[in-house]
Amino acid sequence: MNDEADISAHLQRTNDLLTRMLAEVAKTPSTHAIFVDAGYVYAAGGLLVTGTEDRRSFDLDAEGLIEAFIDKARIIFADSRLLRVYWYDGARRRIHTPEQQSIAELPDVKVRLGNLNANNQQKGVDSLIRTDLESLARHRAISDAALVGGDEDLVSAVEAAQGYGARVHLWGIEAAEGMRNQAEPLLWEVDSQRTFDLDFCKPYVTRRPVTTYEQESTPLPSREDIRFVGAQIAATWLAERGRQELAELLPNRPYLPGPVDQELLVDAERLLQRSLRGHGDLRRALRDGFWNHLQSQY
């Protein structure tokens, strides 16, 4: 009888302990964080609102957009508290720009910088996102992660966080009709998806005033003139970048990476004092001149 009584008392103590633990867990608020790939936001938001991915062509109200993301998360994760917003961007030698400094000073925002190469491409941002996502999930610091991005390289970050029990929700920006700006493997892995449309993004993206040469009605240059300008820019590009980057660029012909193509367009418009936007034939001639000169030097 004593043994049965002891066993019964032990079970009762165990049940009491589990009850108290479950009550404590129930009182502990869940926590969420927002992870923003700024490169994706600039490219997708700029293209949606202004028709260009070139950061130099528009201004982004990062503070307003971050606040909008926080408000959206507050609605979606109604019973959860915000840990912070992580803002991932690139910078030369990882030195904050004035804009990045102002973002870093916002409350509940942490700026994390990858490097920016000669082609203005971000390097190391995806690994930073994975490190933060995995670490926070492993230490049970977050229960939900809102990820604003679209790169397929983020799949491993999602898998790592989910492996520790966190739920990952992919947020994106509306793409042009029939197009995608988020990798399908990423869409397959996340726990939920949400897309922000033009009405959501429009208040935070503003086209910069057009330059003087965009307002002029001067005659368009000939295709030969445009090819010559493309060759001029290619010569400068080669002198600044070197033959190693040329070797990396050539296998992509006739395509140019987006940042290189945007730089080519902006430099050409500066030299011509004339906008080439909306003139696809002239932009193709510009690329032809650029490529022809680079190939002749290889």
Contacts in CASP RR format, 6 or more apart in sequence:
PFRMAT RR
TARGET T0000
AUTHOR 0000-0000-0000
METHOD contacts of the structure
MODEL  1
MNDEADISAHLQRTNDLLTRMLAEVAKTPSTHAIFVDAGYVYAAGGLLVT
GTEDRRSFDLDAEGLIEAFIDKARIIFADSRLLRVYWYDGARRRIHTPEQ
QSIAELPDVKVRLGNLNANNQQKGVDSLIRTDLESLARHRAISDAALVGG
DEDLVSAVEAAQGYGARVHLWGIEAAEGMRNQAEPLLWEVDSQRTFDLDF
CKPYVTRRPVTTYEQESTPLPSREDIRFVGAQIAATWLAERGRQELAELL
PNRPYLPGPVDQELLVDAERLLQRSLRGHGDLRRALRDGFWNHLQSQY
29 79 0 8 1.000
29 80 0 8 1.000
29 81 0 8 1.000
30 77 0 8 1.000
30 79 0 8 1.000
30 80 0 8 1.000
30 81 0 8 1.000
30 143 0 8 1.000
30 144 0 8 1.000
31 80 0 8 1.000
31 81 0 8 1.000
31 82 0 8 1.000
31 83 0 8 1.000
31 141 0 8 1.000
31 142 0 8 1.000
31 143 0 8 1.000
31 144 0 8 1.000
32 73 0 8 1.000
32 77 0 8 1.000
32 80 0 8 1.000
32 81 0 8 1.000
32 82 0 8 1.000
32 83 0 8 1.000
32 142 0 8 1.000
32 143 0 8 1.000
32 144 0 8 1.000
32 145 0 8 1.000
32 146 0 8 1.000
33 82 0 8 1.000
33 83 0 8 1.000
33 84 0 8 1.000
33 85 0 8 1.000
33 86 0 8 1.000
33 136 0 8 1.000
33 141 0 8 1.000
33 142 0 8 1.000
33 144 0 8 1.000
33 145 0 8 1.000
33 146 0 8 1.000
34 69 0 8 1.000
34 70 0 8 1.000
34 73 0 8 1.000
34 82 0 8 1.000
34 84 0 8 1.000
34 85 0 8 1.000
34 86 0 8 1.000
34 145 0 8 1.000
34 146 0 8 1.000
34 148 0 8 1.000
35 86 0 8 1.000
35 88 0 8 1.000
35 129 0 8 1.000
35 132 0 8 1.000
35 133 0 8 1.000
35 145 0 8 1.000
35 146 0 8 1.000
35 147 0 8 1.000
35 148 0 8 1.000
36 66 0 8 1.000
36 69 0 8 1.000
36 85 0 8 1.000
36 86 0 8 1.000
36 87 0 8 1.000
36 88 0 8 1.000
36 148 0 8 1.000
36 149 0 8 1.000
37 88 0 8 1.000
37 125 0 8 1.000
37 129 0 8 1.000
37 147 0 8 1.000
37 148 0 8 1.000
37 149 0 8 1.000
37 150 0 8 1.000
37 151 0 8 1.000
37 154 0 8 1.000
38 62 0 8 1.000
38 87 0 8 1.000
38 88 0 8 1.000
38 89 0 8 1.000
38 90 0 8 1.000
39 88 0 8 1.000
39 89 0 8 1.000
39 90 0 8 1.000
39 122 0 8 1.000
39 125 0 8 1.000
40 148 0 8 1.000
40 149 0 8 1.000
40 150 0 8 1.000
40 151 0 8 1.000
40 172 0 8 1.000
40 173 0 8 1.000
40 181 0 8 1.000
41 60 0 8 1.000
41 65 0 8 1.000
41 148 0 8 1.000
41 149 0 8 1.000
41 173 0 8 1.000
42 53 0 8 1.000
42 55 0 8 1.000
42 60 0 8 1.000
43 53 0 8 1.000
43 181 0 8 1.000
44 172 0 8 1.000
44 173 0 8 1.000
44 174 0 8 1.000
44 175 0 8 1.000
44 181 0 8 1.000
45 60 0 8 1.000
45 173 0 8 1.000
45 201 0 8 1.000
45 205 0 8 1.000
46 52 0 8 1.000
46 53 0 8 1.000
46 58 0 8 1.000
46 60 0 8 1.000
46 205 0 8 1.000
47 53 0 8 1.000
47 175 0 8 1.000
47 176 0 8 1.000
47 181 0 8 1.000
48 173 0 8 1.000
48 174 0 8 1.000
48 175 0 8 1.000
48 176 0 8 1.000
48 198 0 8 1.000
48 201 0 8 1.000
48 205 0 8 1.000
49 58 0 8 1.000
49 198 0 8 1.000
49 201 0 8 1.000
49 202 0 8 1.000
49 205 0 8 1.000
49 207 0 8 1.000
50 57 0 8 1.000
50 58 0 8 1.000
50 205 0 8 1.000
50 207 0 8 1.000
52 58 0 8 1.000
52 262 0 8 1.000
53 258 0 8 1.000
53 262 0 8 1.000
54 262 0 8 1.000
54 265 0 8 1.000
54 266 0 8 1.000
56 208 0 8 1.000
56 266 0 8 1.000
57 207 0 8 1.000
57 208 0 8 1.000
58 205 0 8 1.000
58 206 0 8 1.000
58 207 0 8 1.000
58 208 0 8 1.000
59 205 0 8 1.000
59 206 0 8 1.000
59 208 0 8 1.000
60 204 0 8 1.000
60 205 0 8 1.000
61 203 0 8 1.000
61 204 0 8 1.000
61 205 0 8 1.000
61 206 0 8 1.000
62 87 0 8 1.000
62 99 0 8 1.000
62 102 0 8 1.000
62 103 0 8 1.000
62 204 0 8 1.000
63 102 0 8 1.000
63 103 0 8 1.000
63 106 0 8 1.000
64 203 0 8 1.000
64 204 0 8 1.000
65 201 0 8 1.000
65 204 0 8 1.000
66 85 0 8 1.000
66 87 0 8 1.000
66 103 0 8 1.000
66 106 0 8 1.000
66 109 0 8 1.000
68 200 0 8 1.000
68 204 0 8 1.000
69 85 0 8 1.000
69 146 0 8 1.000
69 148 0 8 1.000
69 171 0 8 1.000
70 82 0 8 1.000
70 85 0 8 1.000
70 108 0 8 1.000
72 171 0 8 1.000
73 82 0 8 1.000
73 146 0 8 1.000
74 82 0 8 1.000
76 146 0 8 1.000
76 169 0 8 1.000
76 194 0 8 1.000
77 144 0 8 1.000
80 143 0 8 1.000
80 144 0 8 1.000
82 108 0 8 1.000
83 136 0 8 1.000
83 141 0 8 1.000
83 142 0 8 1.000
84 108 0 8 1.000
84 109 0 8 1.000
84 110 0 8 1.000
85 108 0 8 1.000
85 109 0 8 1.000
85 110 0 8 1.000
86 109 0 8 1.000
86 110 0 8 1.000
86 112 0 8 1.000
86 129 0 8 1.000
86 132 0 8 1.000
87 103 0 8 1.000
87 104 0 8 1.000
87 109 0 8 1.000
87 110 0 8 1.000
87 111 0 8 1.000
87 112 0 8 1.000
88 111 0 8 1.000
88 112 0 8 1.000
88 113 0 8 1.000
88 114 0 8 1.000
88 125 0 8 1.000
88 128 0 8 1.000
88 129 0 8 1.000
89 100 0 8 1.000
89 111 0 8 1.000
89 112 0 8 1.000
89 113 0 8 1.000
89 114 0 8 1.000
89 122 0 8 1.000
89 125 0 8 1.000
90 113 0 8 1.000
90 114 0 8 1.000
90 115 0 8 1.000
90 116 0 8 1.000
90 122 0 8 1.000
90 123 0 8 1.000
90 125 0 8 1.000
91 97 0 8 1.000
91 100 0 8 1.000
91 113 0 8 1.000
91 114 0 8 1.000
91 115 0 8 1.000
91 116 0 8 1.000
92 115 0 8 1.000
92 116 0 8 1.000
93 115 0 8 1.000
94 113 0 8 1.000
94 114 0 8 1.000
94 115 0 8 1.000
96 104 0 8 1.000
96 111 0 8 1.000
96 113 0 8 1.000
100 111 0 8 1.000
100 113 0 8 1.000
103 109 0 8 1.000
103 111 0 8 1.000
104 110 0 8 1.000
104 111 0 8 1.000
112 125 0 8 1.000
112 128 0 8 1.000
112 132 0 8 1.000
114 122 0 8 1.000
114 123 0 8 1.000
114 124 0 8 1.000
114 125 0 8 1.000
114 128 0 8 1.000
115 122 0 8 1.000
115 123 0 8 1.000
115 124 0 8 1.000
116 122 0 8 1.000
116 123 0 8 1.000
117 123 0 8 1.000
118 240 0 8 1.000
118 241 0 8 1.000
118 245 0 8 1.000
119 245 0 8 1.000
119 257 0 8 1.000
119 259 0 8 1.000
119 260 0 8 1.000
119 263 0 8 1.000
120 259 0 8 1.000
120 263 0 8 1.000
121 257 0 8 1.000
121 259 0 8 1.000
126 151 0 8 1.000
126 153 0 8 1.000
126 154 0 8 1.000
126 157 0 8 1.000
129 147 0 8 1.000
129 154 0 8 1.000
129 157 0 8 1.000
130 154 0 8 1.000
130 156 0 8 1.000
130 157 0 8 1.000
130 160 0 8 1.000
133 145 0 8 1.000
133 147 0 8 1.000
133 157 0 8 1.000
133 158 0 8 1.000
133 160 0 8 1.000
133 161 0 8 1.000
133 166 0 8 1.000
133 168 0 8 1.000
134 157 0 8 1.000
134 160 0 8 1.000
134 161 0 8 1.000
134 164 0 8 1.000
135 141 0 8 1.000
136 142 0 8 1.000
136 145 0 8 1.000
136 161 0 8 1.000
136 166 0 8 1.000
137 145 0 8 1.000
137 160 0 8 1.000
137 161 0 8 1.000
137 162 0 8 1.000
137 163 0 8 1.000
137 164 0 8 1.000
137 165 0 8 1.000
137 166 0 8 1.000
138 164 0 8 1.000
140 164 0 8 1.000
142 166 0 8 1.000
143 165 0 8 1.000
143 166 0 8 1.000
143 167 0 8 1.000
144 166 0 8 1.000
144 167 0 8 1.000
144 168 0 8 1.000
144 169 0 8 1.000
145 161 0 8 1.000
145 166 0 8 1.000
145 167 0 8 1.000
145 168 0 8 1.000
145 169 0 8 1.000
146 169 0 8 1.000
146 171 0 8 1.000
147 154 0 8 1.000
147 157 0 8 1.000
147 158 0 8 1.000
147 168 0 8 1.000
147 169 0 8 1.000
147 170 0 8 1.000
147 171 0 8 1.000
147 190 0 8 1.000
148 171 0 8 1.000
148 172 0 8 1.000
149 170 0 8 1.000
149 171 0 8 1.000
149 172 0 8 1.000
149 182 0 8 1.000
149 186 0 8 1.000
150 170 0 8 1.000
150 172 0 8 1.000
150 181 0 8 1.000
150 182 0 8 1.000
150 183 0 8 1.000
150 186 0 8 1.000
151 183 0 8 1.000
151 186 0 8 1.000
152 183 0 8 1.000
152 185 0 8 1.000
152 186 0 8 1.000
154 183 0 8 1.000
154 186 0 8 1.000
155 183 0 8 1.000
155 185 0 8 1.000
155 186 0 8 1.000
155 189 0 8 1.000
158 168 0 8 1.000
158 170 0 8 1.000
158 186 0 8 1.000
158 189 0 8 1.000
158 190 0 8 1.000
159 189 0 8 1.000
161 168 0 8 1.000
162 168 0 8 1.000
162 189 0 8 1.000
162 191 0 8 1.000
167 191 0 8 1.000
167 192 0 8 1.000
168 189 0 8 1.000
168 190 0 8 1.000
168 191 0 8 1.000
169 190 0 8 1.000
169 191 0 8 1.000
169 192 0 8 1.000
169 193 0 8 1.000
169 194 0 8 1.000
170 182 0 8 1.000
170 186 0 8 1.000
170 187 0 8 1.000
170 190 0 8 1.000
170 192 0 8 1.000
170 193 0 8 1.000
170 194 0 8 1.000
171 193 0 8 1.000
171 194 0 8 1.000
171 195 0 8 1.000
171 196 0 8 1.000
172 181 0 8 1.000
172 182 0 8 1.000
172 193 0 8 1.000
172 194 0 8 1.000
172 195 0 8 1.000
172 196 0 8 1.000
173 181 0 8 1.000
173 195 0 8 1.000
173 196 0 8 1.000
173 201 0 8 1.000
174 195 0 8 1.000
174 196 0 8 1.000
174 197 0 8 1.000
174 198 0 8 1.000
174 201 0 8 1.000
175 181 0 8 1.000
175 182 0 8 1.000
187 193 0 8 1.000
210 275 0 8 1.000
211 269 0 8 1.000
211 275 0 8 1.000
212 273 0 8 1.000
213 269 0 8 1.000
213 272 0 8 1.000
213 273 0 8 1.000
213 274 0 8 1.000
213 275 0 8 1.000
214 269 0 8 1.000
214 275 0 8 1.000
214 277 0 8 1.000
216 273 0 8 1.000
216 274 0 8 1.000
218 273 0 8 1.000
218 274 0 8 1.000
220 274 0 8 1.000
220 279 0 8 1.000
220 282 0 8 1.000
221 229 0 8 1.000
221 272 0 8 1.000
221 274 0 8 1.000
221 282 0 8 1.000
223 281 0 8 1.000
223 282 0 8 1.000
223 285 0 8 1.000
224 285 0 8 1.000
225 272 0 8 1.000
226 268 0 8 1.000
226 272 0 8 1.000
226 276 0 8 1.000
226 282 0 8 1.000
226 285 0 8 1.000
226 286 0 8 1.000
226 289 0 8 1.000
227 285 0 8 1.000
227 286 0 8 1.000
227 288 0 8 1.000
227 289 0 8 1.000
227 292 0 8 1.000
228 289 0 8 1.000
229 268 0 8 1.000
229 271 0 8 1.000
229 272 0 8 1.000
229 286 0 8 1.000
230 264 0 8 1.000
230 268 0 8 1.000
230 286 0 8 1.000
230 287 0 8 1.000
230 289 0 8 1.000
230 290 0 8 1.000
230 293 0 8 1.000
231 289 0 8 1.000
231 290 0 8 1.000
231 292 0 8 1.000
231 293 0 8 1.000
232 271 0 8 1.000
233 264 0 8 1.000
233 267 0 8 1.000
233 268 0 8 1.000
233 271 0 8 1.000
233 290 0 8 1.000
234 289 0 8 1.000
234 290 0 8 1.000
234 291 0 8 1.000
234 292 0 8 1.000
234 293 0 8 1.000
234 294 0 8 1.000
235 293 0 8 1.000
236 267 0 8 1.000
237 260 0 8 1.000
237 290 0 8 1.000
237 294 0 8 1.000
238 246 0 8 1.000
238 293 0 8 1.000
238 294 0 8 1.000
238 297 0 8 1.000
243 298 0 8 1.000
246 294 0 8 1.000
246 297 0 8 1.000
246 298 0 8 1.000
247 298 0 8 1.000
249 256 0 8 1.000
249 257 0 8 1.000
249 260 0 8 1.000
249 294 0 8 1.000
250 294 0 8 1.000
250 295 0 8 1.000
250 298 0 8 1.000
253 291 0 8 1.000
253 295 0 8 1.000
254 287 0 8 1.000
254 291 0 8 1.000
256 264 0 8 1.000
256 287 0 8 1.000
256 290 0 8 1.000
261 287 0 8 1.000
264 286 0 8 1.000
264 287 0 8 1.000
264 290 0 8 1.000
265 276 0 8 1.000
265 277 0 8 1.000
265 283 0 8 1.000
265 286 0 8 1.000
268 276 0 8 1.000
268 286 0 8 1.000
269 275 0 8 1.000
269 276 0 8 1.000
276 282 0 8 1.000
276 283 0 8 1.000
276 286 0 8 1.000
END
